[in-house]
């Protein structure tokens, strides 16, 4: 399976379970890997034959900014649902990094895979 990816998408959002987290916006980083057959686009060299990572990034960014979930697990699941239901992909990997959630850890978050490879 071919993979189109979009990594290091930074989005400010309300995310977290603690009272203080519900009052601020935090920056999370999202990595997306999306299973998509690129053969048609490779043959035609036409944008309309591929998955537009610009369209994906705009949709995901808008969703995350307006979300307000408590858990990154819920956010990752919802993003995966958007990718599978609104774009022509069969599989996705969604990684969300919530920097600073654990003192002393550089990275912390979730990584999920949904769909079929």
N, CA, C and O atoms as a printed pandas DataFrame, in Angstrom:
     atom_number atom_name residue_name chain_id  residue_number  x_coord  y_coord  z_coord
0              1         N          UNK        A               1    0.834   -1.185    0.000
1              2        CA          UNK        A               1    0.000    0.000    0.000
2              3         C          UNK        A               1    0.878    1.248    0.000
3              4         O          UNK        A               1    1.889    1.320    0.698
4              5         N          UNK        A               2    0.469    2.209   -0.788
5              6        CA          UNK        A               2    1.165    3.486   -0.817
6              7         C          UNK        A               2    0.701    4.313    0.376
7              8         O          UNK        A               2   -0.417    4.153    0.866
8              9         N          UNK        A               3    1.565    5.182    0.825
9             10        CA          UNK        A               3    1.233    6.033    1.973
10            11         C          UNK        A               3    1.517    7.483    1.628
11            12         O          UNK        A               3    2.620    7.838    1.213
12            13         N          UNK        A               4    0.511    8.304    1.807
13            14        CA          UNK        A               4    0.689    9.752    1.742
14            15         C          UNK        A               4    0.716   10.216    3.185
15            16         O          UNK        A               4   -0.147    9.844    3.981
16            17         N          UNK        A               5    1.707   11.030    3.523
17            18        CA          UNK        A               5    1.816   11.421    4.923
18            19         C          UNK        A               5    1.858   12.926    5.103
19            20         O          UNK        A               5    2.259   13.684    4.220
20            21         N          UNK        A               6    1.428   13.319    6.284
21            22        CA          UNK        A               6    1.439   14.711    6.718
22            23         C          UNK        A               6    1.895   14.682    8.163
23            24         O          UNK        A               6    1.163   14.216    9.036
24            25         N          UNK        A               7    3.082   15.168    8.423
25            26        CA          UNK        A               7    3.660   15.092    9.767
26            27         C          UNK        A               7    3.916   16.483   10.330
27            28         O          UNK        A               7    4.098   17.455    9.597
28            29         N          UNK        A               8    3.923   16.541   11.639
29            30        CA          UNK        A               8    4.283   17.752   12.388
30            31         C          UNK        A               8    3.288   18.889   12.176
31            32         O          UNK        A               8    3.674   20.057   12.128
32            33         N          UNK        A               9    1.993   18.542   12.046
33            34        CA          UNK        A               9    0.939   19.545   11.950
34            35         C          UNK        A               9    0.651   20.059   13.361
35            36         O          UNK        A               9    0.158   19.315   14.209
36            37         N          UNK        A              10    0.955   21.310   13.604
37            38        CA          UNK        A              10    0.769   21.900   14.929
38            39         C          UNK        A              10   -0.567   22.630   14.986
39            40         O          UNK        A              10   -0.882   23.451   14.124
40            41         N          UNK        A              11   -1.350   22.314   16.023
41            42        CA          UNK        A              11   -2.669   22.917   16.172
42            43         C          UNK        A              11   -2.860   23.315   17.637
43            44         O          UNK        A              11   -2.561   22.537   18.543
44            45         N          UNK        A              12   -3.356   24.524   17.856
45            46        CA          UNK        A              12   -3.706   24.983   19.197
46            47         C          UNK        A              12   -5.147   24.600   19.480
47            48         O          UNK        A              12   -6.042   24.860   18.676
48            49         N          UNK        A              13   -5.363   23.974   20.642
49            50        CA          UNK        A              13   -6.714   23.519   20.977
50            51         C          UNK        A              13   -6.864   23.369   22.490
51            52         O          UNK        A              13   -5.885   23.369   23.236
52            53         N          UNK        A              14   -8.115   23.242   22.913
53            54        CA          UNK        A              14   -8.403   22.892   24.300
54            55         C          UNK        A              14   -8.395   21.377   24.365
55            56         O          UNK        A              14   -9.172   20.717   23.675
56            57         N          UNK        A              15   -7.519   20.826   25.192
57            58        CA          UNK        A              15   -7.409   19.375   25.364
58            59         C          UNK        A              15   -6.913   19.099   26.775
59            60         O          UNK        A              15   -5.945   19.708   27.231
60            61         N          UNK        A              16   -7.569   18.191   27.455
61            62        CA          UNK        A              16   -7.102   17.824   28.790
62            63         C          UNK        A              16   -8.239   17.631   29.770
63            64         O          UNK        A              16   -9.370   18.061   29.541
64            65         N          UNK        A              17   -7.910   16.972   30.869
65            66        CA          UNK        A              17   -8.917   16.638   31.874
66            67         C          UNK        A              17   -8.907   17.566   33.079
67            68         O          UNK        A              17   -9.893   17.625   33.813
68            69         N          UNK        A              18   -7.830   18.283   33.298
69            70        CA          UNK        A              18   -7.703   19.126   34.486
70            71         C          UNK        A              18   -8.378   20.478   34.263
71            72         O          UNK        A              18   -8.426   20.985   33.142
72            73         N          UNK        A              19   -8.890   21.045   35.334
73            74        CA          UNK        A              19   -9.599   22.332   35.246
74            75         C          UNK        A              19   -8.773   23.395   34.537
75            76         O          UNK        A              19   -9.291   24.124   33.691
76            77         N          UNK        A              20   -7.491   23.488   34.876
77            78        CA          UNK        A              20   -6.646   24.524   34.271
78            79         C          UNK        A              20   -6.483   24.283   32.767
79            80         O          UNK        A              20   -6.320   25.238   32.008
80            81         N          UNK        A              21   -6.524   23.019   32.327
81            82        CA          UNK        A              21   -6.382   22.719   30.904
82            83         C          UNK        A              21   -7.627   23.129   30.113
83            84         O          UNK        A              21   -7.544   23.398   28.914
84            85         N          UNK        A              22   -8.756   23.175   30.774
85            86        CA          UNK        A              22  -10.004   23.536   30.102
86            87         C          UNK        A              22  -10.098   25.039   29.852
87            88         O          UNK        A              22  -10.978   25.503   29.127
88            89         N          UNK        A              23   -9.173   25.800   30.466
89            90        CA          UNK        A              23   -9.201   27.263   30.361
90            91         C          UNK        A              23   -8.165   27.824   29.392
91            92         O          UNK        A              23   -8.145   29.026   29.129
92            93         N          UNK        A              24   -7.308   26.958   28.863
93            94        CA          UNK        A              24   -6.230   27.421   27.983
94            95         C          UNK        A              24   -6.211   26.613   26.692
95            96         O          UNK        A              24   -6.861   25.573   26.582
96            97         N          UNK        A              25   -5.461   27.105   25.728
97            98        CA          UNK        A              25   -5.188   26.331   24.517
98            99         C          UNK        A              25   -3.768   25.800   24.615
99           100         O          UNK        A              25   -2.850   26.505   25.035
100          101         N          UNK        A              26   -3.607   24.559   24.225
101          102        CA          UNK        A              26   -2.296   23.922   24.196
102          103         C          UNK        A              26   -1.979   23.548   22.744
103          104         O          UNK        A              26   -2.879   23.271   21.951
104          105         N          UNK        A              27   -0.711   23.544   22.420
105          106        CA          UNK        A              27   -0.294   23.140   21.081
106          107         C          UNK        A              27   -0.023   21.642   21.073
107          108         O          UNK        A              27    0.792   21.139   21.846
108          109         N          UNK        A              28   -0.715   20.943   20.191
109          110        CA          UNK        A              28   -0.438   19.529   19.975
110          111         C          UNK        A              28    0.161   19.383   18.588
111          112         O          UNK        A              28    0.018   20.261   17.737
112          113         N          UNK        A              29    0.835   18.258   18.372
113          114        CA          UNK        A              29    1.402   17.955   17.070
114          115         C          UNK        A              29    0.760   16.673   16.561
115          116         O          UNK        A              29    0.643   15.691   17.294
116          117         N          UNK        A              30    0.349   16.693   15.313
117          118        CA          UNK        A              30   -0.337   15.556   14.713
118          119         C          UNK        A              30    0.471   15.040   13.532
119          120         O          UNK        A              30    0.914   15.814   12.682
120          121         N          UNK        A              31    0.659   13.721   13.489
121          122        CA          UNK        A              31    1.259   13.043   12.341
122          123         C          UNK        A              31    0.198   12.141   11.733
123          124         O          UNK        A              31   -0.460   11.381   12.443
124          125         N          UNK        A              32    0.033   12.224   10.428
125          126        CA          UNK        A              32   -0.944   11.400    9.719
126          127         C          UNK        A              32   -0.239   10.602    8.633
127          128         O          UNK        A              32    0.515   11.157    7.834
128          129         N          UNK        A              33   -0.487    9.302    8.607
129          130        CA          UNK        A              33   -0.065    8.424    7.519
130          131         C          UNK        A              33   -1.348    7.837    6.943
131          132         O          UNK        A              33   -2.163    7.280    7.678
132          133         N          UNK        A              34   -1.528    7.960    5.639
133          134        CA          UNK        A              34   -2.798    7.570    5.021
134          135         C          UNK        A              34   -2.558    6.644    3.835
135          136         O          UNK        A              34   -1.829    6.984    2.903
136          137         N          UNK        A              35   -3.178    5.475    3.882
137          138        CA          UNK        A              35   -3.058    4.511    2.797
138          139         C          UNK        A              35   -3.879    4.939    1.597
139          140         O          UNK        A              35   -5.100    5.069    1.678
140          141         N          UNK        A              36   -3.199    5.156    0.485
141          142        CA          UNK        A              36   -3.858    5.659   -0.720
142          143         C          UNK        A              36   -3.104    5.143   -1.943
143          144         O          UNK        A              36   -1.880    5.260   -2.011
144          145         N          UNK        A              37   -3.808    4.585   -2.885
145          146        CA          UNK        A              37   -3.192    4.078   -4.114
146          147         C          UNK        A              37   -2.823    5.264   -5.009
147          148         O          UNK        A              37   -3.704    5.937   -5.544
148          149         N          UNK        A              38   -1.531    5.518   -5.170
149          150        CA          UNK        A              38   -1.085    6.691   -5.931
150          151         C          UNK        A              38   -0.809    6.395   -7.404
151          152         O          UNK        A              38   -0.359    7.280   -8.132
152          153         N          UNK        A              39   -1.068    5.175   -7.853
153          154        CA          UNK        A              39   -0.720    4.819   -9.238
154          155         C          UNK        A              39   -1.402    5.707  -10.280
155          156         O          UNK        A              39   -0.774    6.104  -11.262
156          157         N          UNK        A              40   -2.683    6.018  -10.071
157          158        CA          UNK        A              40   -3.388    6.865  -11.040
158          159         C          UNK        A              40   -2.756    8.254  -11.098
159          160         O          UNK        A              40   -2.551    8.800  -12.182
160          161         N          UNK        A              41   -2.451    8.818   -9.944
161          162        CA          UNK        A              41   -1.816   10.144   -9.898
162          163         C          UNK        A              41   -0.412   10.107  -10.496
163          164         O          UNK        A              41    0.008   11.049  -11.169
164          165         N          UNK        A              42    0.304    9.025  -10.250
165          166        CA          UNK        A              42    1.654    8.903  -10.800
166          167         C          UNK        A              42    1.614    8.841  -12.329
167          168         O          UNK        A              42    2.504    9.363  -13.002
168          169         N          UNK        A              43    0.586    8.205  -12.864
169          170        CA          UNK        A              43    0.467    8.102  -14.320
170          171         C          UNK        A              43   -0.004    9.412  -14.947
171          172         O          UNK        A              43    0.478    9.806  -16.009
172          173         N          UNK        A              44   -0.955   10.091  -14.281
173          174        CA          UNK        A              44   -1.551   11.296  -14.880
174          175         C          UNK        A              44   -0.816   12.586  -14.522
175          176         O          UNK        A              44   -0.879   13.571  -15.257
176          177         N          UNK        A              45   -0.124   12.569  -13.395
177          178        CA          UNK        A              45    0.545   13.771  -12.882
178          179         C          UNK        A              45   -0.460   14.888  -12.606
179          180         O          UNK        A              45   -0.146   16.071  -12.741
180          181         N          UNK        A              46   -1.692   14.485  -12.213
181          182        CA          UNK        A              46   -2.772   15.443  -11.989
182          183         C          UNK        A              46   -3.200   15.433  -10.522
183          184         O          UNK        A              46   -3.395   14.373   -9.928
184          185         N          UNK        A              47   -3.341   16.618   -9.954
185          186        CA          UNK        A              47   -3.722   16.762   -8.548
186          187         C          UNK        A              47   -5.041   16.076   -8.233
187          188         O          UNK        A              47   -5.187   15.481   -7.165
188          189         N          UNK        A              48   -5.996   16.150   -9.141
189          190        CA          UNK        A              48   -7.314   15.562   -8.865
190          191         C          UNK        A              48   -7.279   14.033   -8.754
191          192         O          UNK        A              48   -8.266   13.423   -8.344
192          193         N          UNK        A              49   -6.165   13.419   -9.110
193          194        CA          UNK        A              49   -6.041   11.963   -9.020
194          195         C          UNK        A              49   -5.333   11.485   -7.755
195          196         O          UNK        A              49   -5.041   10.298   -7.608
196          197         N          UNK        A              50   -5.065   12.400   -6.862
197          198        CA          UNK        A              50   -4.370   12.008   -5.638
198          199         C          UNK        A              50   -5.109   12.528   -4.415
199          200         O          UNK        A              50   -6.123   13.216   -4.537
200          201         N          UNK        A              51   -4.612   12.207   -3.275
201          202        CA          UNK        A              51   -5.141   12.703   -2.013
202          203         C          UNK        A              51   -4.455   14.035   -1.718
203          204         O          UNK        A              51   -3.230   14.100   -1.609
204          205         N          UNK        A              52   -5.236   15.075   -1.594
205          206        CA          UNK        A              52   -4.681   16.402   -1.348
206          207         C          UNK        A              52   -4.363   16.566    0.135
207          208         O          UNK        A              52   -5.266   16.672    0.965
208          209         N          UNK        A              53   -3.080   16.587    0.459
209          210        CA          UNK        A              53   -2.731   16.768    1.868
210          211         C          UNK        A              53   -3.071   18.165    2.345
211          212         O          UNK        A              53   -3.200   18.392    3.548
212          213         N          UNK        A              54   -3.220   19.110    1.420
213          214        CA          UNK        A              54   -3.681   20.439    1.805
214          215         C          UNK        A              54   -5.132   20.368    2.296
215          216         O          UNK        A              54   -5.472   20.954    3.324
216          217         N          UNK        A              55   -5.978   19.652    1.562
217          218        CA          UNK        A              55   -7.371   19.493    1.986
218          219         C          UNK        A              55   -7.463   18.737    3.309
219          220         O          UNK        A              55   -8.258   19.086    4.182
220          221         N          UNK        A              56   -6.644   17.701    3.446
221          222        CA          UNK        A              56   -6.632   16.935    4.702
222          223         C          UNK        A              56   -6.206   17.832    5.859
223          224         O          UNK        A              56   -6.848   17.834    6.909
224          225         N          UNK        A              57   -5.141   18.586    5.676
225          226        CA          UNK        A              57   -4.646   19.423    6.777
226          227         C          UNK        A              57   -5.657   20.491    7.171
227          228         O          UNK        A              57   -5.843   20.753    8.360
228          229         N          UNK        A              58   -6.313   21.111    6.194
229          230        CA          UNK        A              58   -7.320   22.130    6.511
230          231         C          UNK        A              58   -8.485   21.525    7.292
231          232         O          UNK        A              58   -8.956   22.114    8.265
232          233         N          UNK        A              59   -8.946   20.353    6.868
233          234        CA          UNK        A              59  -10.087   19.712    7.536
234          235         C          UNK        A              59   -9.728   19.301    8.961
235          236         O          UNK        A              59  -10.486   19.560    9.896
236          237         N          UNK        A              60   -8.577   18.663    9.126
237          238        CA          UNK        A              60   -8.160   18.201   10.451
238          239         C          UNK        A              60   -7.891   19.389   11.367
239          240         O          UNK        A              60   -8.322   19.384   12.520
240          241         N          UNK        A              61   -7.196   20.391   10.883
241          242        CA          UNK        A              61   -6.896   21.566   11.700
242          243         C          UNK        A              61   -8.179   22.258   12.166
243          244         O          UNK        A              61   -8.292   22.608   13.341
244          245         N          UNK        A              62   -9.127   22.457   11.286
245          246        CA          UNK        A              62  -10.392   23.102   11.660
246          247         C          UNK        A              62  -11.135   22.270   12.703
247          248         O          UNK        A              62  -11.677   22.816   13.664
248          249         N          UNK        A              63  -11.159   20.953   12.514
249          250        CA          UNK        A              63  -11.834   20.074   13.467
250          251         C          UNK        A              63  -11.183   20.147   14.850
251          252         O          UNK        A              63  -11.874   20.289   15.859
252          253         N          UNK        A              64   -9.868   20.050   14.892
253          254        CA          UNK        A              64   -9.150   20.034   16.168
254          255         C          UNK        A              64   -9.323   21.359   16.903
255          256         O          UNK        A              64   -9.541   21.370   18.115
256          257         N          UNK        A              65   -9.226   22.471   16.187
257          258        CA          UNK        A              65   -9.388   23.781   16.817
258          259         C          UNK        A              65  -10.735   23.930   17.495
259          260         O          UNK        A              65  -10.838   24.597   18.525
260          261         N          UNK        A              66  -11.775   23.316   16.931
261          262        CA          UNK        A              66  -13.130   23.433   17.463
262          263         C          UNK        A              66  -13.526   22.290   18.396
263          264         O          UNK        A              66  -14.658   22.266   18.878
264          265         N          UNK        A              67  -12.630   21.346   18.663
265          266        CA          UNK        A              67  -13.018   20.112   19.352
266          267         C          UNK        A              67  -13.226   20.269   20.858
267          268         O          UNK        A              67  -14.375   20.278   21.302
268          269         N          UNK        A              68  -12.188   20.391   21.650
269          270        CA          UNK        A              68  -12.327   20.519   23.096
270          271         C          UNK        A              68  -12.475   19.209   23.848
271          272         O          UNK        A              68  -13.115   19.187   24.899
272          273         N          UNK        A              69  -11.912   18.122   23.353
273          274        CA          UNK        A              69  -11.995   16.831   24.032
274          275         C          UNK        A              69  -11.137   16.806   25.290
275          276         O          UNK        A              69  -10.216   17.607   25.448
276          277         N          UNK        A              70  -11.451   15.884   26.169
277          278        CA          UNK        A              70  -10.651   15.683   27.373
278          279         C          UNK        A              70   -9.422   14.829   27.089
279          280         O          UNK        A              70   -8.340   15.104   27.608
280          281         N          UNK        A              71   -9.583   13.798   26.272
281          282        CA          UNK        A              71   -8.509   12.836   26.043
282          283         C          UNK        A              71   -7.979   12.888   24.610
283          284         O          UNK        A              71   -8.743   13.065   23.662
284          285         N          UNK        A              72   -6.665   12.732   24.464
285          286        CA          UNK        A              72   -6.084   12.647   23.128
286          287         C          UNK        A              72   -6.539   11.363   22.439
287          288         O          UNK        A              72   -6.578   11.303   21.210
288          289         N          UNK        A              73   -6.880   10.346   23.209
289          290        CA          UNK        A              73   -7.397    9.111   22.627
290          291         C          UNK        A              73   -8.676    9.376   21.831
291          292         O          UNK        A              73   -8.834    8.878   20.716
292          293         N          UNK        A              74   -9.573   10.150   22.400
293          294        CA          UNK        A              74  -10.832   10.499   21.723
294          295         C          UNK        A              74  -10.557   11.339   20.477
295          296         O          UNK        A              74  -11.150   11.110   19.422
296          297         N          UNK        A              75   -9.662   12.303   20.604
297          298        CA          UNK        A              75   -9.318   13.155   19.477
298          299         C          UNK        A              75   -8.733   12.333   18.331
299          300         O          UNK        A              75   -9.106   12.531   17.175
300          301         N          UNK        A              76   -7.825   11.419   18.639
301          302        CA          UNK        A              76   -7.217   10.578   17.604
302          303         C          UNK        A              76   -8.271    9.730   16.898
303          304         O          UNK        A              76   -8.249    9.594   15.674
304          305         N          UNK        A              77   -9.187    9.164   17.668
305          306        CA          UNK        A              77  -10.248    8.329   17.086
306          307         C          UNK        A              77  -11.136    9.140   16.146
307          308         O          UNK        A              77  -11.503    8.667   15.070
308          309         N          UNK        A              78  -11.478   10.348   16.546
309          310        CA          UNK        A              78  -12.328   11.200   15.716
310          311         C          UNK        A              78  -11.607   11.622   14.432
311          312         O          UNK        A              78  -12.217   11.659   13.363
312          313         N          UNK        A              79  -10.330   11.935   14.532
313          314        CA          UNK        A              79   -9.551   12.288   13.335
314          315         C          UNK        A              79   -9.494   11.106   12.380
315          316         O          UNK        A              79   -9.667   11.277   11.173
316          317         N          UNK        A              80   -9.255    9.912   12.903
317          318        CA          UNK        A              80   -9.225    8.715   12.058
318          319         C          UNK        A              80  -10.565    8.532   11.344
319          320         O          UNK        A              80  -10.598    8.180   10.164
320          321         N          UNK        A              81  -11.652    8.767   12.046
321          322        CA          UNK        A              81  -12.977    8.663   11.440
322          323         C          UNK        A              81  -13.169    9.640   10.299
323          324         O          UNK        A              81  -13.729    9.286    9.262
324          325         N          UNK        A              82  -12.712   10.860   10.483
325          326        CA          UNK        A              82  -12.793   11.864    9.417
326          327         C          UNK        A              82  -12.003   11.402    8.192
327          328         O          UNK        A              82  -12.498   11.471    7.067
328          329         N          UNK        A              83  -10.790   10.939    8.412
329          330        CA          UNK        A              83   -9.951   10.513    7.286
330          331         C          UNK        A              83  -10.585    9.360    6.524
331          332         O          UNK        A              83  -10.605    9.365    5.293
332          333         N          UNK        A              84  -11.103    8.373    7.245
333          334        CA          UNK        A              84  -11.677    7.195    6.596
334          335         C          UNK        A              84  -13.016    7.482    5.925
335          336         O          UNK        A              84  -13.331    6.895    4.890
336          337         N          UNK        A              85  -13.796    8.372    6.504
337          338        CA          UNK        A              85  -15.141    8.625    5.991
338          339         C          UNK        A              85  -15.227    9.743    4.959
339          340         O          UNK        A              85  -16.115    9.727    4.107
340          341         N          UNK        A              86  -14.322   10.707    5.024
341          342        CA          UNK        A              86  -14.424   11.863    4.131
342          343         C          UNK        A              86  -13.404   11.879    2.995
343          344         O          UNK        A              86  -13.558   12.619    2.023
344          345         N          UNK        A              87  -12.374   11.068    3.123
345          346        CA          UNK        A              87  -11.344   11.015    2.085
346          347         C          UNK        A              87  -11.252    9.579    1.584
347          348         O          UNK        A              87  -11.627    8.650    2.300
348          349         N          UNK        A              88  -10.773    9.393    0.400
349          350        CA          UNK        A              88  -10.750    8.063   -0.221
350          351         C          UNK        A              88   -9.540    7.249    0.229
351          352         O          UNK        A              88   -8.701    6.866   -0.586
352          353         N          UNK        A              89   -9.459    6.993    1.521
353          354        CA          UNK        A              89   -8.370    6.176    2.037
354          355         C          UNK        A              89   -8.950    4.927    2.690
355          356         O          UNK        A              89  -10.108    4.907    3.106
356          357         N          UNK        A              90   -8.128    3.892    2.773
357          358        CA          UNK        A              90   -8.579    2.628    3.365
358          359         C          UNK        A              90   -7.956    2.395    4.735
359          360         O          UNK        A              90   -8.446    1.574    5.510
360          361         N          UNK        A              91   -6.894    3.104    5.031
361          362        CA          UNK        A              91   -6.142    2.881    6.262
362          363         C          UNK        A              91   -5.498    4.192    6.692
363          364         O          UNK        A              91   -5.110    5.007    5.854
364          365         N          UNK        A              92   -5.388    4.387    7.987
365          366        CA          UNK        A              92   -4.662    5.563    8.470
366          367         C          UNK        A              92   -3.979    5.266    9.803
367          368         O          UNK        A              92   -4.397    4.401   10.573
368          369         N          UNK        A              93   -2.932    6.009   10.031
369          370        CA          UNK        A              93   -2.230    6.018   11.315
370          371         C          UNK        A              93   -2.275    7.466   11.793
371          372         O          UNK        A              93   -1.879    8.380   11.070
372          373         N          UNK        A              94   -2.759    7.666   13.016
373          374        CA          UNK        A              94   -2.869    8.997   13.591
374          375         C          UNK        A              94   -2.035    9.020   14.865
375          376         O          UNK        A              94   -2.237    8.214   15.773
376          377         N          UNK        A              95   -1.101    9.952   14.913
377          378        CA          UNK        A              95   -0.260   10.118   16.105
378          379         C          UNK        A              95   -0.472   11.530   16.621
379          380         O          UNK        A              95   -0.352   12.504   15.878
380          381         N          UNK        A              96   -0.790   11.627   17.910
381          382        CA          UNK        A              96   -0.956   12.934   18.541
382          383         C          UNK        A              96    0.056   13.045   19.665
383          384         O          UNK        A              96    0.136   12.184   20.541
384          385         N          UNK        A              97    0.822   14.114   19.623
385          386        CA          UNK        A              97    1.838   14.373   20.633
386          387         C          UNK        A              97    1.395   15.581   21.462
387          388         O          UNK        A              97    1.200   16.678   20.938
388          389         N          UNK        A              98    1.242   15.353   22.756
389          390        CA          UNK        A              98    0.856   16.421   23.681
390          391         C          UNK        A              98    2.086   16.747   24.541
391          392         O          UNK        A              98    2.228   16.270   25.667
392          393         N          UNK        A              99    2.947   17.557   23.982
393          394        CA          UNK        A              99    4.195   17.923   24.648
394          395         C          UNK        A              99    3.925   18.457   26.050
395          396         O          UNK        A              99    2.965   19.198   26.263
396          397         N          UNK        A             100    4.762   18.084   26.991
397          398        CA          UNK        A             100    4.670   18.647   28.330
398          399         C          UNK        A             100    3.625   18.011   29.224
399          400         O          UNK        A             100    3.441   18.465   30.353
400          401         N          UNK        A             101    2.941   16.989   28.768
401          402        CA          UNK        A             101    1.906   16.367   29.595
402          403         C          UNK        A             101    2.499   15.587   30.765
403          404         O          UNK        A             101    1.841   15.399   31.789
404          405         N          UNK        A             102    3.738   15.136   30.612
405          406        CA          UNK        A             102    4.424   14.406   31.683
406          407         C          UNK        A             102    5.775   15.064   31.903
407          408         O          UNK        A             102    6.598   15.147   30.992
408          409         N          UNK        A             103    5.989   15.525   33.117
409          410        CA          UNK        A             103    7.262   16.181   33.445
410          411         C          UNK        A             103    8.423   15.234   33.171
411          412         O          UNK        A             103    8.407   14.078   33.592
412          413         N          UNK        A             104    9.416   15.728   32.473
413          414        CA          UNK        A             104   10.608   14.952   32.176
414          415         C          UNK        A             104   10.542   14.179   30.866
415          416         O          UNK        A             104   11.559   13.653   30.415
416          417         N          UNK        A             105    9.376   14.099   30.251
417          418        CA          UNK        A             105    9.228   13.378   28.987
418          419         C          UNK        A             105    9.202   14.380   27.837
419          420         O          UNK        A             105    8.505   15.392   27.906
420          421         N          UNK        A             106    9.952   14.103   26.794
421          422        CA          UNK        A             106    9.955   14.980   25.633
422          423         C          UNK        A             106    8.702   14.835   24.793
423          424         O          UNK        A             106    8.150   15.826   24.314
424          425         N          UNK        A             107    8.256   13.615   24.615
425          426        CA          UNK        A             107    7.078   13.335   23.805
426          427         C          UNK        A             107    6.120   12.467   24.626
427          428         O          UNK        A             107    6.549   11.584   25.369
428          429         N          UNK        A             108    4.844   12.727   24.483
429          430        CA          UNK        A             108    3.826   11.889   25.121
430          431         C          UNK        A             108    2.544   12.006   24.311
431          432         O          UNK        A             108    2.189   13.099   23.869
432          433         N          UNK        A             109    1.852   10.899   24.114
433          434        CA          UNK        A             109    0.628   10.949   23.332
434          435         C          UNK        A             109    0.125    9.581   22.972
435          436         O          UNK        A             109    0.359    8.606   23.685
436          437         N          UNK        A             110   -0.577    9.514   21.845
437          438        CA          UNK        A             110   -1.142    8.255   21.373
438          439         C          UNK        A             110   -0.838    8.057   19.898
439          440         O          UNK        A             110   -0.594    9.011   19.159
440          441         N          UNK        A             111   -0.857    6.796   19.490
441          442        CA          UNK        A             111   -0.683    6.408   18.098
442          443         C          UNK        A             111   -1.707    5.312   17.828
443          444         O          UNK        A             111   -1.685    4.261   18.470
444          445         N          UNK        A             112   -2.612    5.563   16.869
445          446        CA          UNK        A             112   -3.610    4.556   16.530
446          447         C          UNK        A             112   -3.568    4.272   15.039
447          448         O          UNK        A             112   -3.133    5.107   14.246
448          449         N          UNK        A             113   -4.024    3.084   14.669
449          450        CA          UNK        A             113   -4.179    2.703   13.275
450          451         C          UNK        A             113   -5.600    2.215   13.092
451          452         O          UNK        A             113   -6.111    1.449   13.909
452          453         N          UNK        A             114   -6.237    2.657   12.020
453          454        CA          UNK        A             114   -7.615    2.261   11.726
454          455         C          UNK        A             114   -7.732    1.939   10.253
455          456         O          UNK        A             114   -6.980    2.462    9.430
456          457         N          UNK        A             115   -8.679    1.072    9.922
457          458        CA          UNK        A             115   -8.892    0.659    8.550
458          459         C          UNK        A             115   -8.166   -0.636    8.244
459          460         O          UNK        A             115   -7.700   -1.335    9.145
460          461         N          UNK        A             116   -8.078   -0.945    6.960
461          462        CA          UNK        A             116   -7.420   -2.189    6.536
462          463         C          UNK        A             116   -6.282   -1.872    5.579
463          464         O          UNK        A             116   -6.412   -1.034    4.687
464          465         N          UNK        A             117   -5.187   -2.546    5.778
465          466        CA          UNK        A             117   -4.032   -2.330    4.910
466          467         C          UNK        A             117   -4.082   -3.197    3.693
467          468         O          UNK        A             117   -3.181   -3.138    2.856
